[in-house]
Every structure is written in structure tokens, then in C-alpha cells.
Amino acid sequence: MSQGHARGKRLTMAEDSLSHPALDKAAGEEFLQEAFQIILEEAVRKGTDVAEKVCDWREPQDLQKILDLEMRSSGEPRQRVLALCRDVIRYSVKTCHPRFFNQLFSGLDPHALAGRMITETLNTSQYTYEIAPVFVLMEEVVLKTLRELIGWGSGDGIFCPGGSLSNIYAMNVARYQRFPDSKRTGIWALPRLAVFTSQECHYSVQKGAAFLGIGTDNIYLVGVDERGKMIPADLEKLINKATSEGACPFFVNATCGTTVLGAFDPLADVADVCERHGVWFHVDAAWGGSALLSRRHRHLCMG
């Protein structure tokens, strides 16, 4: 056999394996049909039925005996996997249940669930338009709508995996805005930075100061009133105190919906203090930002 003929044969075999991957499509589709039926019956129908339990609760040691979660080197038969699907749903908390009142979400929207199924099936990412053309355009529209809810005619934004990382991102942006060279020189070229937040703030503010090398000792906790709202006069007093101690006030975190009391800090008054001292003003609205969707309560987020 000539070398060229051998190369051609190898190429043909490679093309054939790419065109016909070693998957049983019929069996795969049959499994998905059965799995979707379990999801529809156990999670959607029963999960939203007030007569059913929010969770078939078991203590950890008991649940470990019920569920075989050992990782094996070989696969499981289809019926075993389907049974596991049913058990996973049965012993999980149904956040879609009408009687679920834990943090931070509840309910099930069939249209949103369909959207999640589509995104999981496509399994793409938001890197570039090339890899996710439809979702990149969707992202731009949703961000524009969110900015309009706040009252901004322009701007930018990103989606974060959670409120904690959102606050850390905000602290990093504030530091970069105040000290653009910090991206290149690092913290060594910076003065001692000071962060200000209320005594009722989310713990991620402390975590952010630790992660970014600012240090939790450089967080000034502002006093709150009897309803858990930040006291602007105390904020101004602490900013002056930090300055007199040689620190550089650069970041104020206010909260819309504190973790324990659900308090909304007086944003307009806090903003006035920040403007007088030239300090970046960030609002953590991970919990209470949805008030922007309410005609009755959106005034809580003004400022």
C-alpha cells in the first residue's frame, strides 16, 4: 500500500469516527424521555402540589444509607440511573413548593425552566459572539433593561455567580478607579485603604477586603438605627476618623435589604456623604434589589 493511500485511508477512518460517534442515539433519546417524565412528575407536579412535602427529610447518616453515592469505575444500568434521578428529587428541598419559605428564592416558572433546559442542552458559554451569538445578544438586552430599571440611560454591566462575588468585583473596580496603576503595581504602591459598611452588612464585604489584600482591619463598621439602617452622620464621622489616621477612604458599601433585618440603607443621604468626600459608592442590592420591580416599594432603592 502506498504512503498516500494509507494517509487517505486513515483520514477516511477519522472522518467516519467524527461523523458517527460511538453513541447510541436511540437509547439516549429514550433515556431522556423517561428522565423528563420523572422530572415532570416528581419535581414539577409533586413539587408544586401543596398536598406534598416540601422535602422528604432525612438526617445525613440516614440519607447516606438510602442513596448509593459511591463513585465507581464502571457505569450503571439505565433503570438504576433513572431510579437515582427519582431519589435525588424525592430527598431534595422543593424550592418550587407553595410552602417553601426559606432563603432566597421560591416558585417555578415553566417558561424559565424551558429556558434552562435549552441553555443546558446547548452547553455554550458567554466568551464571545462566535461561540454564543444568541445569548450574547440576549445578555445585552437584559443588561440594558436592568439599567433602565435603575434609571440609567447608559452604562455597562455583567452577570455574576452571586452576591458575594458581586461585592468583591465592586470593591476591585472602586480601587482601580481610584488607583488605576494598582492593576500593574499591586497593593505595594498604595496607601492604607479604608472600606466603610454598616454593622448589618453581608459578610462578603469582609471577605472581599481579605481577598483583595486590603485587610479586614481596614473595614470601618458604621452604626445603624433601631431598624438596622446605616446612620449617614456616623459614616461621615468614620470617614473623617480614617483620614485623620492616615488611611485613604475609597469605598462605601450600602445595603438594600440586609441579611437579618431586611433593612434598606438611606441611599440618597449616604450618596451625599460619598460625594462630599469623593468616595466610591456601591449598593449591595442582592437581596432587596427586586424592589425596583414594584411601583409601591421601588422608592426604597432611590438614590
Secondary structure as a PSIPRED ss2 file (coil, helix, strand):
# PSIPRED VFORMAT (PSIPRED V4.0)

   1 M C   1.000  0.000  0.000
   2 S C   1.000  0.000  0.000
   3 Q H   0.000  1.000  0.000
   4 G H   0.000  1.000  0.000
   5 H H   0.000  1.000  0.000
   6 A H   0.000  1.000  0.000
   7 R H   0.000  1.000  0.000
   8 G H   0.000  1.000  0.000
   9 K H   0.000  1.000  0.000
  10 R H   0.000  1.000  0.000
  11 L H   0.000  1.000  0.000
  12 T H   0.000  1.000  0.000
  13 M H   0.000  1.000  0.000
  14 A H   0.000  1.000  0.000
  15 E H   0.000  1.000  0.000
  16 D H   0.000  1.000  0.000
  17 S H   0.000  1.000  0.000
  18 L H   0.000  1.000  0.000
  19 S H   0.000  1.000  0.000
  20 H C   1.000  0.000  0.000
  21 P C   1.000  0.000  0.000
  22 A C   1.000  0.000  0.000
  23 L C   1.000  0.000  0.000
  24 D C   1.000  0.000  0.000
  25 K H   0.000  1.000  0.000
  26 A H   0.000  1.000  0.000
  27 A H   0.000  1.000  0.000
  28 G H   0.000  1.000  0.000
  29 E H   0.000  1.000  0.000
  30 E H   0.000  1.000  0.000
  31 F H   0.000  1.000  0.000
  32 L H   0.000  1.000  0.000
  33 Q H   0.000  1.000  0.000
  34 E H   0.000  1.000  0.000
  35 A H   0.000  1.000  0.000
  36 F H   0.000  1.000  0.000
  37 Q H   0.000  1.000  0.000
  38 I H   0.000  1.000  0.000
  39 I H   0.000  1.000  0.000
  40 L H   0.000  1.000  0.000
  41 E H   0.000  1.000  0.000
  42 E H   0.000  1.000  0.000
  43 A H   0.000  1.000  0.000
  44 V H   0.000  1.000  0.000
  45 R H   0.000  1.000  0.000
  46 K C   1.000  0.000  0.000
  47 G C   1.000  0.000  0.000
  48 T C   1.000  0.000  0.000
  49 D C   1.000  0.000  0.000
  50 V C   1.000  0.000  0.000
  51 A C   1.000  0.000  0.000
  52 E C   1.000  0.000  0.000
  53 K C   1.000  0.000  0.000
  54 V C   1.000  0.000  0.000
  55 C C   1.000  0.000  0.000
  56 D C   1.000  0.000  0.000
  57 W C   1.000  0.000  0.000
  58 R C   1.000  0.000  0.000
  59 E C   1.000  0.000  0.000
  60 P H   0.000  1.000  0.000
  61 Q H   0.000  1.000  0.000
  62 D H   0.000  1.000  0.000
  63 L H   0.000  1.000  0.000
  64 Q H   0.000  1.000  0.000
  65 K H   0.000  1.000  0.000
  66 I H   0.000  1.000  0.000
  67 L C   1.000  0.000  0.000
  68 D C   1.000  0.000  0.000
  69 L C   1.000  0.000  0.000
  70 E C   1.000  0.000  0.000
  71 M C   1.000  0.000  0.000
  72 R C   1.000  0.000  0.000
  73 S C   1.000  0.000  0.000
  74 S C   1.000  0.000  0.000
  75 G C   1.000  0.000  0.000
  76 E C   1.000  0.000  0.000
  77 P C   1.000  0.000  0.000
  78 R H   0.000  1.000  0.000
  79 Q H   0.000  1.000  0.000
  80 R H   0.000  1.000  0.000
  81 V H   0.000  1.000  0.000
  82 L H   0.000  1.000  0.000
  83 A H   0.000  1.000  0.000
  84 L H   0.000  1.000  0.000
  85 C H   0.000  1.000  0.000
  86 R H   0.000  1.000  0.000
  87 D H   0.000  1.000  0.000
  88 V H   0.000  1.000  0.000
  89 I H   0.000  1.000  0.000
  90 R H   0.000  1.000  0.000
  91 Y C   1.000  0.000  0.000
  92 S C   1.000  0.000  0.000
  93 V C   1.000  0.000  0.000
  94 K C   1.000  0.000  0.000
  95 T C   1.000  0.000  0.000
  96 C C   1.000  0.000  0.000
  97 H C   1.000  0.000  0.000
  98 P C   1.000  0.000  0.000
  99 R C   1.000  0.000  0.000
 100 F C   1.000  0.000  0.000
 101 F C   1.000  0.000  0.000
 102 N C   1.000  0.000  0.000
 103 Q C   1.000  0.000  0.000
 104 L C   1.000  0.000  0.000
 105 F C   1.000  0.000  0.000
 106 S C   1.000  0.000  0.000
 107 G C   1.000  0.000  0.000
 108 L C   1.000  0.000  0.000
 109 D C   1.000  0.000  0.000
 110 P H   0.000  1.000  0.000
 111 H H   0.000  1.000  0.000
 112 A H   0.000  1.000  0.000
 113 L H   0.000  1.000  0.000
 114 A H   0.000  1.000  0.000
 115 G H   0.000  1.000  0.000
 116 R H   0.000  1.000  0.000
 117 M H   0.000  1.000  0.000
 118 I H   0.000  1.000  0.000
 119 T H   0.000  1.000  0.000
 120 E H   0.000  1.000  0.000
 121 T H   0.000  1.000  0.000
 122 L H   0.000  1.000  0.000
 123 N C   1.000  0.000  0.000
 124 T C   1.000  0.000  0.000
 125 S C   1.000  0.000  0.000
 126 Q C   1.000  0.000  0.000
 127 Y C   1.000  0.000  0.000
 128 T C   1.000  0.000  0.000
 129 Y C   1.000  0.000  0.000
 130 E C   1.000  0.000  0.000
 131 I C   1.000  0.000  0.000
 132 A C   1.000  0.000  0.000
 133 P H   0.000  1.000  0.000
 134 V H   0.000  1.000  0.000
 135 F H   0.000  1.000  0.000
 136 V H   0.000  1.000  0.000
 137 L H   0.000  1.000  0.000
 138 M H   0.000  1.000  0.000
 139 E H   0.000  1.000  0.000
 140 E H   0.000  1.000  0.000
 141 V H   0.000  1.000  0.000
 142 V H   0.000  1.000  0.000
 143 L H   0.000  1.000  0.000
 144 K H   0.000  1.000  0.000
 145 T H   0.000  1.000  0.000
 146 L H   0.000  1.000  0.000
 147 R H   0.000  1.000  0.000
 148 E H   0.000  1.000  0.000
 149 L H   0.000  1.000  0.000
 150 I H   0.000  1.000  0.000
 151 G C   1.000  0.000  0.000
 152 W C   1.000  0.000  0.000
 153 G C   1.000  0.000  0.000
 154 S C   1.000  0.000  0.000
 155 G C   1.000  0.000  0.000
 156 D C   1.000  0.000  0.000
 157 G C   1.000  0.000  0.000
 158 I C   1.000  0.000  0.000
 159 F C   1.000  0.000  0.000
 160 C C   1.000  0.000  0.000
 161 P C   1.000  0.000  0.000
 162 G C   1.000  0.000  0.000
 163 G H   0.000  1.000  0.000
 164 S H   0.000  1.000  0.000
 165 L H   0.000  1.000  0.000
 166 S H   0.000  1.000  0.000
 167 N H   0.000  1.000  0.000
 168 I H   0.000  1.000  0.000
 169 Y H   0.000  1.000  0.000
 170 A H   0.000  1.000  0.000
 171 M H   0.000  1.000  0.000
 172 N H   0.000  1.000  0.000
 173 V H   0.000  1.000  0.000
 174 A H   0.000  1.000  0.000
 175 R H   0.000  1.000  0.000
 176 Y H   0.000  1.000  0.000
 177 Q H   0.000  1.000  0.000
 178 R H   0.000  1.000  0.000
 179 F C   1.000  0.000  0.000
 180 P C   1.000  0.000  0.000
 181 D C   1.000  0.000  0.000
 182 S H   0.000  1.000  0.000
 183 K H   0.000  1.000  0.000
 184 R H   0.000  1.000  0.000
 185 T H   0.000  1.000  0.000
 186 G C   1.000  0.000  0.000
 187 I H   0.000  1.000  0.000
 188 W H   0.000  1.000  0.000
 189 A H   0.000  1.000  0.000
 190 L C   1.000  0.000  0.000
 191 P C   1.000  0.000  0.000
 192 R C   1.000  0.000  0.000
 193 L E   0.000  0.000  1.000
 194 A E   0.000  0.000  1.000
 195 V E   0.000  0.000  1.000
 196 F E   0.000  0.000  1.000
 197 T E   0.000  0.000  1.000
 198 S E   0.000  0.000  1.000
 199 Q C   1.000  0.000  0.000
 200 E C   1.000  0.000  0.000
 201 C C   1.000  0.000  0.000
 202 H C   1.000  0.000  0.000
 203 Y C   1.000  0.000  0.000
 204 S H   0.000  1.000  0.000
 205 V H   0.000  1.000  0.000
 206 Q H   0.000  1.000  0.000
 207 K H   0.000  1.000  0.000
 208 G H   0.000  1.000  0.000
 209 A H   0.000  1.000  0.000
 210 A H   0.000  1.000  0.000
 211 F H   0.000  1.000  0.000
 212 L C   1.000  0.000  0.000
 213 G C   1.000  0.000  0.000
 214 I C   1.000  0.000  0.000
 215 G C   1.000  0.000  0.000
 216 T H   0.000  1.000  0.000
 217 D H   0.000  1.000  0.000
 218 N H   0.000  1.000  0.000
 219 I E   0.000  0.000  1.000
 220 Y E   0.000  0.000  1.000
 221 L E   0.000  0.000  1.000
 222 V E   0.000  0.000  1.000
 223 G C   1.000  0.000  0.000
 224 V E   0.000  0.000  1.000
 225 D C   1.000  0.000  0.000
 226 E C   1.000  0.000  0.000
 227 R C   1.000  0.000  0.000
 228 G C   1.000  0.000  0.000
 229 K C   1.000  0.000  0.000
 230 M E   0.000  0.000  1.000
 231 I C   1.000  0.000  0.000
 232 P H   0.000  1.000  0.000
 233 A H   0.000  1.000  0.000
 234 D H   0.000  1.000  0.000
 235 L H   0.000  1.000  0.000
 236 E H   0.000  1.000  0.000
 237 K H   0.000  1.000  0.000
 238 L H   0.000  1.000  0.000
 239 I H   0.000  1.000  0.000
 240 N H   0.000  1.000  0.000
 241 K H   0.000  1.000  0.000
 242 A H   0.000  1.000  0.000
 243 T H   0.000  1.000  0.000
 244 S H   0.000  1.000  0.000
 245 E C   1.000  0.000  0.000
 246 G C   1.000  0.000  0.000
 247 A C   1.000  0.000  0.000
 248 C E   0.000  0.000  1.000
 249 P E   0.000  0.000  1.000
 250 F E   0.000  0.000  1.000
 251 F E   0.000  0.000  1.000
 252 V E   0.000  0.000  1.000
 253 N E   0.000  0.000  1.000
 254 A E   0.000  0.000  1.000
 255 T E   0.000  0.000  1.000
 256 C E   0.000  0.000  1.000
 257 G C   1.000  0.000  0.000
 258 T C   1.000  0.000  0.000
 259 T C   1.000  0.000  0.000
 260 V C   1.000  0.000  0.000
 261 L C   1.000  0.000  0.000
 262 G C   1.000  0.000  0.000
 263 A C   1.000  0.000  0.000
 264 F E   0.000  0.000  1.000
 265 D C   1.000  0.000  0.000
 266 P C   1.000  0.000  0.000
 267 L H   0.000  1.000  0.000
 268 A H   0.000  1.000  0.000
 269 D H   0.000  1.000  0.000
 270 V H   0.000  1.000  0.000
 271 A H   0.000  1.000  0.000
 272 D H   0.000  1.000  0.000
 273 V H   0.000  1.000  0.000
 274 C H   0.000  1.000  0.000
 275 E H   0.000  1.000  0.000
 276 R H   0.000  1.000  0.000
 277 H H   0.000  1.000  0.000
 278 G C   1.000  0.000  0.000
 279 V C   1.000  0.000  0.000
 280 W E   0.000  0.000  1.000
 281 F E   0.000  0.000  1.000
 282 H E   0.000  0.000  1.000
 283 V E   0.000  0.000  1.000
 284 D E   0.000  0.000  1.000
 285 A C   1.000  0.000  0.000
 286 A C   1.000  0.000  0.000
 287 W C   1.000  0.000  0.000
 288 G C   1.000  0.000  0.000
 289 G H   0.000  1.000  0.000
 290 S H   0.000  1.000  0.000
 291 A H   0.000  1.000  0.000
 292 L H   0.000  1.000  0.000
 293 L H   0.000  1.000  0.000
 294 S C   1.000  0.000  0.000
 295 R C   1.000  0.000  0.000
 296 R C   1.000  0.000  0.000
 297 H C   1.000  0.000  0.000
 298 R H   0.000  1.000  0.000
 299 H H   0.000  1.000  0.000
 300 L H   0.000  1.000  0.000
 301 C H   0.000  1.000  0.000
 302 M C   1.000  0.000  0.000
 303 G C   1.000  0.000  0.000
